[in-house]
Amino acid sequence: MDVLTANTIEGTKYFCLLADWGIIADIDIESEKYRRIGEMRFFFGAISCIVRKKAYPGKLSYLPKDAKLQGTNTSKAATNDSQVLTEETSSPKEDGELVVTNGMESPTNETSDNCIESHHEISTTNNGVSEATADSTVGNEVNSGQTVPPTPFMNKLSEPVPSNWVEIDAEFMNIAVATISHLGHDIFNTKQAYVGCGTIYLVYAEANLTSRMDLFKLMDRMAKGNHTEMNIINVIEAKAFRIEPSEKSGILTLDGEMIPFGPMQAQIHPQLGRVLGRRLKRT
């Protein structure tokens, strides 16, 4: 599965599912106080946020999927990528035996049904040095002395983005960044994505183009996955991105958990994670 390196105001973290800023992140976190009523909390949280219809001013920057690496880092990035990505993928075993897959070439019902456990175990380099390892919880920080995956597409968070990045200054309604198809078990981000696809999908809407009625329609259509057909929704394929909120406080999440609010950026490492599971017998 894909793993992303994120630079935040409190350091480097790793995540594998999604980053979110805007109304959906607010619904998720602010509805925690209704947790006792189960998933209905999202309904009440959505109503509250739609009525309030807050705008989220800031800048979204991204490196398009087809963009090439600039400058002298090209050869270095190629070398590092070849060291970090593991080539070995075990073949599926008989029913009941352990299946180990280091990334997937394409989505299949068989593999997705059988994946029951995952962790971010970054592979060993060619010289035998173990890369930084992170467990399945969000916010895993890098300890000093550990080797980490290279991030040649990103500048330091304190520096401007590279010149081949696209920058969008706007008042956003939501920015959802994911490498998988779903934000929840019944909520789509984009149907094109799948585990191990190697692409960041940026799905965003601008506040000045979005009415409250649009938001009600959006929440309904996200359950079906056809919300990306709405005129207010933009879908971008990228290798890296940066979110720079203009406000001093707010809610920003990685893999559904809050992180300190402020600028953050991330770059994808295709198929760097490993998924373990058992093949289930079909009845």
C-alpha positions as CSV (number, residue, x, y, z in Angstrom):
1,M,0.0,0.0,0.0
2,D,1.0,3.6,-0.5
3,V,2.6,5.5,2.4
4,L,2.9,9.3,2.6
5,T,5.6,11.4,4.3
6,A,4.0,14.5,5.9
7,N,5.9,17.6,7.0
8,T,3.8,19.4,9.7
9,I,4.6,22.2,12.1
10,E,5.5,19.7,14.8
11,G,7.7,17.5,12.6
12,T,7.6,14.6,10.2
13,K,4.8,12.1,10.3
14,Y,3.6,9.2,8.2
15,F,0.1,8.3,7.1
16,C,-1.5,6.0,4.5
17,L,-5.1,7.0,4.1
18,L,-6.2,10.6,4.0
19,A,-5.6,14.2,5.0
20,D,-8.6,16.5,5.4
21,W,-9.2,20.2,6.0
22,G,-12.6,21.8,5.8
23,I,-16.2,20.9,6.5
24,I,-15.7,17.1,6.5
25,A,-12.9,17.3,9.0
26,D,-15.0,19.6,11.1
27,I,-17.9,17.2,11.0
28,D,-15.7,14.3,11.9
29,I,-14.0,15.9,14.9
30,E,-16.8,18.1,16.2
31,S,-19.3,15.2,16.2
32,E,-17.1,13.3,18.6
33,K,-19.4,14.7,21.4
34,Y,-22.3,12.7,19.9
35,R,-20.3,9.4,19.8
36,R,-22.7,7.7,22.1
37,I,-25.4,7.7,19.4
38,G,-23.2,5.9,16.9
39,E,-22.9,6.8,13.3
40,M,-25.9,9.1,13.6
41,R,-23.4,11.6,15.0
42,F,-22.2,12.4,11.5
43,F,-25.7,13.3,10.4
44,F,-26.2,15.8,13.2
45,G,-22.6,17.1,12.8
46,A,-23.3,17.6,9.0
47,I,-26.5,19.5,9.7
48,S,-24.7,21.8,12.1
49,C,-21.8,22.5,9.8
50,I,-23.9,23.0,6.7
51,V,-26.1,25.5,8.5
52,R,-23.0,27.4,9.7
53,K,-21.4,27.1,6.2
54,K,-18.0,28.3,7.2
55,A,-15.3,29.1,4.6
56,Y,-11.7,28.0,4.9
57,P,-9.3,30.5,3.3
58,G,-5.9,29.4,2.4
59,K,-3.7,28.0,-0.4
60,L,-3.6,24.5,-1.9
61,S,-0.4,23.7,-3.9
62,Y,0.3,20.4,-5.6
63,L,2.7,18.7,-8.0
64,P,0.7,17.2,-10.9
65,K,1.0,13.4,-11.4
66,D,2.7,13.7,-14.8
67,A,5.2,16.4,-13.7
68,K,8.9,15.6,-13.8
69,L,11.4,16.2,-11.1
70,Q,13.3,19.4,-11.5
71,G,17.0,20.2,-11.0
72,T,19.8,17.9,-10.0
73,N,17.7,15.8,-7.7
74,T,16.5,13.6,-10.5
75,S,19.3,11.0,-10.4
76,K,19.3,11.1,-6.6
77,A,15.6,10.5,-6.4
78,A,15.8,7.6,-8.9
79,T,18.5,6.0,-6.8
80,N,16.7,6.5,-3.5
81,D,13.4,5.2,-4.9
82,S,15.0,2.1,-6.1
83,Q,16.5,1.5,-2.7
84,V,13.4,2.2,-0.7
85,L,10.8,0.3,-2.8
86,T,10.9,-3.4,-2.4
87,E,10.5,-5.6,-5.4
88,E,9.4,-8.8,-3.8
89,T,5.7,-9.8,-3.7
90,S,4.7,-13.2,-2.5
91,S,2.3,-15.3,-4.4
92,P,-1.2,-16.0,-3.0
93,K,-1.3,-19.3,-1.0
94,E,-4.0,-21.8,-0.5
95,D,-7.1,-21.0,1.6
96,G,-6.3,-20.3,5.2
97,E,-2.6,-19.6,4.6
98,L,-1.0,-16.3,5.1
99,V,-0.9,-13.9,2.2
100,V,1.8,-11.2,2.1
101,T,1.5,-8.4,-0.5
102,N,3.9,-5.5,-0.8
103,G,1.5,-3.2,-2.7
104,M,-1.0,-4.2,-5.4
105,E,-0.8,-3.6,-9.1
106,S,-4.6,-3.2,-9.4
107,P,-7.7,-3.6,-7.3
108,T,-9.3,-7.0,-7.1
109,N,-12.2,-8.1,-5.0
110,E,-10.2,-11.1,-3.8
111,T,-7.3,-9.1,-2.4
112,S,-9.4,-6.3,-0.9
113,D,-11.7,-8.8,0.9
114,N,-8.7,-10.7,2.4
115,C,-6.8,-7.7,3.8
116,I,-7.4,-7.8,7.5
117,E,-4.3,-6.2,8.9
118,S,-1.8,-3.5,7.8
119,H,1.2,-1.7,9.0
120,H,3.8,0.7,7.6
121,E,6.9,-1.3,7.5
122,I,9.3,0.6,5.3
123,S,11.6,-1.8,3.4
124,T,15.3,-2.4,3.9
125,T,17.8,-0.5,1.7
126,N,20.3,-2.2,-0.5
127,N,23.0,-1.8,2.0
128,G,21.0,-3.5,4.7
129,V,20.1,-0.4,6.7
130,S,16.5,-0.6,8.0
131,E,14.3,2.3,7.1
132,A,12.1,4.1,9.6
133,T,9.2,1.8,10.7
134,A,5.8,3.1,11.9
135,D,2.9,1.2,13.4
136,S,-0.7,1.5,12.3
137,T,-1.5,4.6,14.3
138,V,-1.3,8.1,12.8
139,G,1.3,10.7,13.8
140,N,4.3,8.5,14.0
141,E,7.3,10.8,14.4
142,V,10.8,10.1,13.1
143,N,13.4,9.6,15.8
144,S,16.8,11.0,15.4
145,G,19.3,8.7,13.7
146,Q,16.7,6.8,11.6
147,T,16.8,6.6,7.8
148,V,13.7,7.9,6.2
149,P,12.2,7.7,2.7
150,P,13.5,10.5,0.4
151,T,11.1,13.4,-0.4
152,P,12.7,14.9,-3.6
153,F,9.5,16.5,-4.8
154,M,9.1,18.8,-1.7
155,N,11.0,21.8,-0.4
156,K,11.2,22.6,3.2
157,L,7.8,23.6,4.7
158,S,9.3,27.0,5.5
159,E,10.3,27.6,1.8
160,P,8.1,28.3,-1.3
161,V,6.9,25.3,-3.2
162,P,9.0,24.4,-6.3
163,S,8.2,26.3,-9.5
164,N,6.6,23.3,-11.3
165,W,3.9,23.1,-8.6
166,V,0.4,24.5,-9.2
167,E,-0.9,26.9,-6.5
168,I,-4.5,27.7,-5.8
169,D,-5.4,30.6,-3.5
170,A,-9.1,30.5,-2.5
171,E,-11.7,30.2,0.2
172,F,-12.3,26.4,0.3
173,M,-15.3,24.5,1.5
174,N,-13.2,21.3,1.8
175,I,-10.0,19.7,0.7
176,A,-9.9,15.9,1.0
177,V,-6.6,14.2,0.0
178,A,-6.6,10.5,-0.2
179,T,-4.9,7.5,-1.9
180,I,-7.9,5.2,-1.4
181,S,-11.4,5.3,-2.7
182,H,-13.3,5.8,0.6
183,L,-13.2,8.3,3.5
184,G,-15.3,5.9,5.5
185,H,-17.0,2.6,4.9
186,D,-19.9,4.3,3.2
187,I,-18.4,7.6,2.0
188,F,-16.4,7.9,-1.2
189,N,-13.6,10.3,-1.9
190,T,-13.1,9.2,-5.5
191,K,-13.9,5.9,-7.3
192,Q,-10.7,6.0,-9.3
193,A,-8.4,5.4,-6.3
194,Y,-7.5,2.0,-4.9
195,V,-5.0,0.6,-2.5
196,G,-1.5,0.8,-3.9
197,C,-2.5,3.0,-6.9
198,G,0.5,5.3,-6.3
199,T,-1.5,8.5,-6.8
200,I,-2.7,11.2,-4.5
201,Y,-6.3,12.3,-5.3
202,L,-7.0,15.9,-4.3
203,V,-10.8,16.4,-4.1
204,Y,-11.8,20.0,-3.3
205,A,-14.6,22.5,-3.5
206,E,-14.5,26.3,-3.2
207,A,-16.8,28.0,-0.7
208,N,-17.9,30.9,-3.0
209,L,-19.2,28.4,-5.6
210,T,-21.0,26.2,-3.1
211,S,-24.4,26.8,-1.6
212,R,-26.0,25.1,1.4
213,M,-28.2,23.1,-1.0
214,D,-25.1,22.0,-2.8
215,L,-23.7,20.7,0.5
216,F,-26.8,18.7,1.2
217,K,-26.6,17.2,-2.2
218,L,-22.8,16.6,-1.7
219,M,-23.3,14.6,1.5
220,D,-25.9,12.4,-0.2
221,R,-23.9,11.8,-3.3
222,M,-20.7,10.9,-1.4
223,A,-22.4,7.7,-0.3
224,K,-22.8,6.7,-4.0
225,G,-19.6,8.1,-5.2
226,N,-21.1,10.3,-7.9
227,H,-20.4,13.5,-6.1
228,T,-17.3,14.0,-8.3
229,E,-19.8,14.7,-11.2
230,M,-21.0,17.9,-9.5
231,N,-19.8,21.2,-10.9
232,I,-18.5,22.3,-7.6
233,I,-16.1,19.4,-7.2
234,N,-12.6,19.4,-8.6
235,V,-10.5,16.2,-8.7
236,I,-6.7,16.4,-9.3
237,E,-4.1,13.6,-9.5
238,A,-0.8,14.5,-7.8
239,K,2.5,13.3,-6.5
240,A,2.7,15.8,-3.6
241,F,0.7,18.6,-2.1
242,R,0.8,21.4,0.4
243,I,-2.0,23.0,2.4
244,E,-1.5,26.4,3.9
245,P,-4.5,27.7,5.9
246,S,-4.7,31.5,6.3
247,E,-6.4,31.2,9.7
248,K,-4.5,30.7,12.9
249,S,-6.8,27.9,14.3
250,G,-8.9,25.1,12.9
251,I,-9.1,21.4,12.4
252,L,-6.6,19.5,10.2
253,T,-6.6,15.7,10.2
254,L,-4.3,12.8,9.1
255,D,-6.0,9.4,8.9
256,G,-8.9,10.8,10.8
257,E,-6.9,12.2,13.8
258,M,-6.2,15.8,14.5
259,I,-2.7,17.2,14.2
260,P,-1.5,20.7,15.2
261,F,-3.1,23.2,13.0
262,G,-0.9,25.0,10.4
263,P,0.8,24.4,7.1
264,M,1.5,20.8,6.1
265,Q,2.7,19.0,3.0
266,A,3.1,15.4,1.9
267,Q,4.6,13.3,-0.8
268,I,3.5,9.8,-1.8
269,H,5.8,6.7,-1.7
270,P,4.0,4.2,-4.0
271,Q,3.5,0.7,-2.6
272,L,5.9,1.3,0.3
273,G,3.6,-0.3,2.9
274,R,2.9,-4.0,3.4
275,V,-0.5,-5.6,3.9
276,L,-0.9,-8.9,5.7
277,G,-4.0,-11.0,5.5
278,R,-5.5,-14.4,5.4
279,R,-7.4,-15.8,2.4
280,L,-10.9,-16.5,3.6
281,K,-12.8,-19.6,2.4
282,R,-15.8,-18.6,0.3
283,T,-19.1,-20.3,1.1
